[in-house]
Amino acid sequence: MENYILINHLQVEVEKQKLSKLINKEINEKFNEKDPLEIDISDNKVVNLFVNGEVEFDFREDTIYIVVPMSINAAFELPVGTVSVDAQIRIHTHSKLDIQSDFNIDTTSSISEVEWVSDLDIHPKIVDMIIPDGLIKSKIDDQLPKMGEKIDEAIKKVLNIPQLLMKVAWERVVNIPLGDQHSLYIKLKPDFMEMEPIEVKEDRLLLGSNTKWFFENSTEHAELEEKYVPKVQYLPASVEHEKTRIYVHLDLADLGEPAYQIIQANPAIEDAIHSQVEKVIIRMLGEDGIAIAMRLKGILNGGLSVVGIPRLNKKTLMLDMENLRFDFSGKNMLSSLTGNIGLSVAKTFIRKKFPIDLKPIIDKIILETNANISEIELNDDMAVKGRINDYTVEDFKIEKGVMSITLATDLAIQLV
């Protein structure tokens, strides 16, 4: 049976300020580095257009508004001498977003205005007769469709958020410190992601999702599949978002190793029963009971089973065991005074351990999860930052050998 965590109603946010920085970077690359605009005005006499300053960025509903400040610059030789051309313009554009069902983003950018911040400055002035202002301006107008294409390309690259998410090193090992230099290592691997259409709200973009992660006991240096990508399904519509809900589905049989690691991290347990715990096995007993079996070596040399019915107080997160009873099997151990005293001490010690406060354990897991969420880099310019805030336990049950827990929380994920 597989163990998994299902996270529903998870929203990823991207603030306008972050998008503005990315748009600036992409537009600068498109216009200045990869394919700069050159206008041939006459006989290979070239005027250059390049981005010069901060690109202004805004969006409302499904339309992005961009203003690109540009410089016009040229220097070439004519019979009258060296000719220079300088001017400053602002290209006003609006781009209509079409977010398709498979999350491909199509845009159509229209240039609504070419604002001349400064008139064309041509030296020497006599060149005006050879190359009039109107000629250069008309040549620039001819380049407007190409400018629109470059802006479209930049927007598509920046807003392809699902594609960025696919670049994450998804399979990872999470370290949960247990104290006394012991740690529990869990390997996480996402099975699928369901993504809702991108929404534009006020000063941010929202991407809703549901995701399922498998997890298993692991080692610190477990081998990971670097190019693993989870299955992705694109939902046709957004849903009204509630609190994020985290469902944990855990096979009791897989709790033996974590329980053993916890015992090893707390030497007071073995000291109290004067025996070494060599193995722990946890299994279902009846419809709602569990049995925790420990193989012991020492004063108690044999097998000790602790049996009971787990009950969780959802408000206090205190886990108690009702109808607690013990069963010990070992060769000739209980015929000795030492063996009987040892078993009595062990029973008393275990009884005093209940109820168990689960809150520090869950808090520690969430603390480590928050640290891991904030270590995911998508590329050099964007990373995932997230935090699980306050949570409540909505459901806890054990049936058919499976422990399931439902947490409701405000989980905020941002791309920064």
C-alpha positions in Angstrom: 0.0 0.0 0.0 1.4 3.4 -0.9 1.6 6.4 1.4 0.7 9.7 0.1 -0.1 13.4 0.9 -2.9 15.0 -1.1 -2.9 18.8 -1.1 -6.1 20.5 -2.4 -6.9 24.1 -3.1 -3.3 25.2 -3.2 -2.8 28.6 -4.8 0.5 29.9 -6.2 0.7 33.7 -6.4 2.9 35.9 -8.6 3.0 39.6 -7.7 2.9 42.3 -10.3 6.3 43.6 -9.1 8.0 40.3 -9.8 6.3 40.0 -13.2 7.5 43.6 -14.0 11.1 42.6 -13.3 10.9 39.5 -15.4 9.2 41.4 -18.3 12.0 44.0 -18.1 14.6 41.4 -18.4 13.0 39.5 -21.3 12.2 42.7 -23.3 15.8 43.9 -22.8 17.0 40.6 -24.1 14.7 40.6 -27.1 15.4 44.1 -28.2 19.0 44.7 -27.1 20.9 41.3 -27.0 19.4 38.5 -29.1 18.0 40.4 -32.1 18.4 44.2 -31.9 16.3 46.3 -34.2 18.1 47.9 -37.1 16.4 50.2 -39.6 18.0 50.6 -43.1 17.1 54.1 -44.1 19.2 54.3 -47.3 22.1 52.5 -48.9 23.0 50.4 -45.7 22.8 53.5 -43.5 21.4 51.9 -40.3 19.5 53.5 -37.5 19.5 51.4 -34.2 16.6 51.1 -31.8 17.2 49.8 -28.3 15.5 49.7 -24.9 16.7 52.5 -22.7 15.2 52.5 -19.2 12.6 50.8 -17.1 9.8 49.1 -19.0 6.4 50.1 -17.4 4.2 47.1 -16.8 0.6 46.8 -15.6 -2.3 44.4 -16.1 -6.1 44.6 -15.8 -8.3 41.5 -16.2 -7.0 39.7 -19.3 -5.0 42.6 -20.8 -1.3 43.6 -20.1 -0.2 47.1 -20.7 3.4 47.8 -21.4 5.3 51.0 -22.2 8.8 50.5 -23.6 11.2 53.4 -23.5 13.6 53.3 -26.5 16.5 55.3 -27.9 17.1 55.9 -31.6 20.7 56.2 -32.4 22.9 56.2 -35.6 26.3 57.3 -36.8 27.3 56.9 -40.4 29.4 58.6 -43.1 28.0 60.8 -45.9 29.9 63.1 -48.3 29.0 66.0 -46.0 30.7 64.2 -43.1 29.8 62.1 -40.1 26.0 62.0 -39.6 24.4 61.3 -36.1 20.8 60.6 -35.4 19.4 60.7 -31.8 15.9 60.6 -30.3 13.9 59.2 -27.5 10.5 57.5 -27.9 8.0 55.5 -25.8 6.2 52.5 -27.3 2.7 52.1 -25.8 1.3 48.5 -26.2 -1.6 46.5 -24.9 -1.5 42.7 -25.1 -4.6 40.5 -24.9 -4.1 37.2 -23.1 -5.6 34.0 -24.3 -4.9 31.3 -21.7 -5.8 28.0 -23.4 -7.0 24.8 -21.8 -3.5 23.2 -22.0 -2.0 26.3 -20.4 -0.4 27.4 -23.6 -0.6 31.2 -23.5 -1.3 33.1 -26.6 -1.0 36.9 -26.8 -1.7 39.5 -29.4 0.1 42.8 -28.8 -1.0 46.0 -30.4 1.0 49.2 -30.4 -1.4 51.9 -29.6 1.0 54.9 -29.7 4.5 55.9 -30.5 5.2 58.8 -28.2 8.1 61.0 -29.3 9.7 62.1 -26.1 12.2 64.2 -28.0 12.3 65.2 -31.7 14.8 63.6 -34.1 18.1 65.3 -33.6 20.1 65.0 -36.9 23.5 66.5 -37.4 24.6 68.2 -39.4 21.3 69.9 -40.2 22.0 69.9 -43.9 21.3 66.1 -43.9 17.6 67.0 -43.3 17.4 67.5 -47.0 18.8 64.1 -47.8 17.2 62.1 -45.0 14.0 64.0 -43.8 12.5 63.3 -40.4 9.4 61.8 -42.0 11.5 59.1 -43.7 13.0 57.9 -40.4 9.6 58.0 -38.7 7.9 56.0 -41.4 10.7 53.4 -41.3 10.1 53.1 -37.5 6.4 52.7 -38.1 7.2 49.9 -40.5 8.9 48.1 -37.6 6.0 48.2 -35.2 4.7 44.7 -36.1 8.1 43.3 -35.3 8.2 45.2 -32.0 4.8 43.7 -31.2 6.1 40.2 -31.9 9.1 40.7 -29.6 6.8 41.9 -26.8 4.6 38.8 -27.4 7.5 36.5 -27.1 8.7 38.1 -23.9 5.2 37.9 -22.3 4.7 34.3 -23.3 8.0 33.3 -21.8 7.4 35.1 -18.5 3.8 33.9 -18.1 4.5 30.2 -18.9 4.3 29.5 -15.1 3.3 25.9 -15.4 6.4 25.3 -17.6 8.6 26.9 -14.9 7.1 24.6 -12.3 8.0 21.6 -14.4 11.7 22.6 -14.0 11.7 21.9 -10.3 13.8 19.1 -8.9 10.6 17.4 -7.7 11.9 14.2 -6.1 13.6 15.1 -2.8 14.6 13.8 0.6 13.2 15.7 3.6 15.1 15.6 6.9 13.0 15.6 10.1 15.4 16.1 13.1 14.4 13.8 16.0 17.0 15.1 18.6 20.2 13.5 20.0 21.7 13.8 16.5 19.1 11.4 15.0 17.0 12.3 12.0 14.1 10.7 10.1 14.5 10.9 6.3 11.5 10.8 4.0 11.6 10.7 0.2 8.9 12.7 -1.5 7.8 12.2 -5.1 4.8 14.0 -6.7 2.4 11.7 -8.6 0.2 14.3 -10.3 -0.7 17.9 -10.5 -4.1 19.4 -11.4 -3.9 23.0 -12.5 -6.6 25.5 -12.8 -6.7 28.4 -15.4 -4.6 31.4 -14.4 -6.6 34.2 -12.8 -5.7 37.9 -12.7 -6.7 39.6 -9.5 -5.7 43.1 -8.5 -1.9 43.2 -8.4 -1.2 39.5 -8.8 -1.7 36.4 -10.9 -3.2 33.3 -9.2 -2.6 29.7 -10.2 -4.8 27.1 -8.3 -3.7 23.5 -8.1 -4.2 20.1 -6.5 -1.3 17.8 -6.1 -0.6 14.3 -4.8 2.8 13.3 -3.3 4.0 9.8 -2.5 6.3 9.4 0.4 8.4 6.6 1.9 11.1 6.0 4.5 14.5 6.9 3.1 18.1 7.5 3.8 19.9 10.9 3.7 21.7 10.2 0.4 18.9 8.2 -1.4 19.2 8.1 -5.2 16.8 10.6 -6.8 15.4 10.8 -10.3 16.6 14.1 -11.5 14.5 14.5 -14.6 11.3 13.2 -13.1 8.2 15.2 -14.0 4.8 14.5 -12.4 1.7 14.0 -14.5 -0.1 17.2 -15.2 -3.9 17.7 -15.9 -5.3 21.0 -16.8 -8.7 21.7 -15.3 -11.3 23.5 -17.4 -12.3 26.1 -14.8 -11.2 27.6 -11.5 -13.0 26.7 -8.3 -14.0 28.9 -5.4 -11.0 28.5 -3.1 -11.4 27.4 0.5 -8.7 26.7 3.0 -5.9 24.5 1.7 -6.5 21.0 2.9 -3.7 18.4 3.4 -4.7 14.8 3.5 -2.2 12.3 4.9 -2.7 8.6 4.0 -0.3 6.4 5.9 0.0 2.6 6.0 0.4 1.5 9.6 2.9 -1.2 8.5 5.3 1.6 7.4 5.3 3.3 10.8 7.6 0.7 12.3 10.8 2.2 11.1 10.0 5.8 12.0 8.9 4.5 15.5 12.2 2.7 15.8 14.1 5.9 14.8 12.2 7.9 17.4 13.1 5.4 20.1 16.8 5.5 19.1 16.7 9.3 19.3 15.4 9.0 22.9 17.8 6.8 24.9 15.7 7.4 28.1 13.2 4.8 26.7 15.7 1.9 26.6 17.3 3.1 29.8 14.0 2.9 31.6 13.2 -0.7 30.6 16.9 -1.8 30.8 16.6 -3.4 27.4 17.6 -2.6 23.9 14.9 -2.2 21.3 16.0 -4.1 18.1 12.9 -3.7 16.0 9.4 -2.2 16.0 6.4 -3.5 14.1 3.0 -1.7 14.0 -0.1 -3.4 12.7 -3.9 -3.1 12.8 -5.8 -5.1 15.4 -9.5 -5.6 14.9 -11.5 -2.8 13.4 -10.0 0.2 15.3 -7.1 -1.1 17.4 -3.4 -1.2 16.8 -0.6 -3.4 18.1 2.9 -2.1 18.6 5.3 -5.0 18.8 8.9 -4.5 20.0 11.7 -7.0 19.9 13.8 -6.5 23.0 17.2 -7.6 24.2 18.4 -7.2 27.8 16.5 -7.8 31.0 13.5 -8.3 28.8 14.7 -10.7 26.1 11.8 -11.4 23.8 8.8 -9.6 22.3 6.7 -7.0 24.0 3.3 -6.0 22.3 1.4 -2.9 23.4 -2.2 -3.1 22.3 -4.9 -0.4 22.4 -7.4 1.8 20.6 -5.9 5.2 19.5 -8.0 8.3 20.2 -7.0 11.8 19.1 -8.3 15.0 20.7 -8.5 17.2 17.5 -8.3 20.4 19.6 -5.4 19.6 21.9 -3.7 17.1 19.5 -3.2 14.7 22.4 -3.1 11.0 21.2 -4.3 8.5 23.8 -4.6 4.7 23.8 -7.8 3.3 25.3 -8.0 -0.2 26.7 -4.2 -0.4 26.9 -2.8 -3.9 27.5 0.5 -5.7 27.2 1.6 -9.1 26.0 5.2 -10.4 26.6 6.7 -13.6 25.1 10.2 -14.7 26.0 12.1 -17.7 27.2 12.1 -18.2 31.0 12.2 -14.4 31.5 9.2 -14.0 33.7 10.2 -16.8 36.0 12.9 -14.6 37.5 12.4 -11.7 39.8 14.5 -9.4 37.6 12.4 -10.3 34.6 9.1 -9.5 36.4 10.4 -6.3 37.8 11.7 -5.3 34.3 8.3 -6.0 32.7 6.5 -4.0 35.4 8.8 -1.1 35.0 8.3 -1.2 31.2 4.5 -1.2 31.5 4.5 1.7 34.0 6.9 3.7 31.8 4.8 3.1 28.6 1.5 3.9 30.4 3.0 7.3 31.6 3.9 8.1 28.0 0.2 8.4 27.1 -1.4 10.6 26.1 1.2 11.6 23.5 1.3 15.3 22.5 1.3 15.2 18.7 1.5 19.0 18.3 5.3 19.4 18.7 5.7 16.5 16.2 3.4 18.0 13.6 4.9 21.5 14.2 8.4 20.1 13.6 7.2 18.4 10.3 5.6 21.7 9.2 8.7 23.6 10.1 10.9 21.3 8.0 8.3 21.5 5.2 8.3 25.3 5.2 12.1 25.2 5.0 11.9 22.9 2.0 9.2 24.9 0.2 11.5 27.9 0.4 14.5 26.1 -1.2 12.9 25.5 -4.6 14.6 27.4 -7.4 12.9 27.5 -10.8 15.7 29.3 -12.6 18.2 32.1 -11.9 15.4 34.7 -11.7 12.6 32.9 -9.9 12.2 30.7 -6.8 9.3 29.3 -4.8 8.7 30.7 -1.4 6.0 29.3 0.8 4.8 28.8 4.3 2.2 26.7 6.1 0.6 28.9 8.6 -1.9 28.0 11.4 -3.6 24.6 10.9 -6.4 22.6 12.5 -7.0 18.9 12.4 -10.3 18.2 10.8 -10.3 14.4 10.8 -8.3 11.5 12.2 -9.1 7.9 11.8 -7.5 4.4 11.6 -9.2 1.8 9.5 -8.2 -1.2 7.4 -4.6 -0.7 8.4 -4.4 2.9 7.2 -4.0 6.0 9.4 -5.5 9.2 7.8 -5.3 12.7 8.9 -6.9 15.8 7.4 -5.4 19.3 8.1 -6.9 22.6 7.1 -4.5 25.4 6.8 -3.6 28.7 5.0 -0.7 27.7 2.8 0.7 30.6 0.9 3.0 29.9 -2.1 4.6 32.7 -4.0 7.0 32.8 -7.0 9.6 35.5 -6.1 
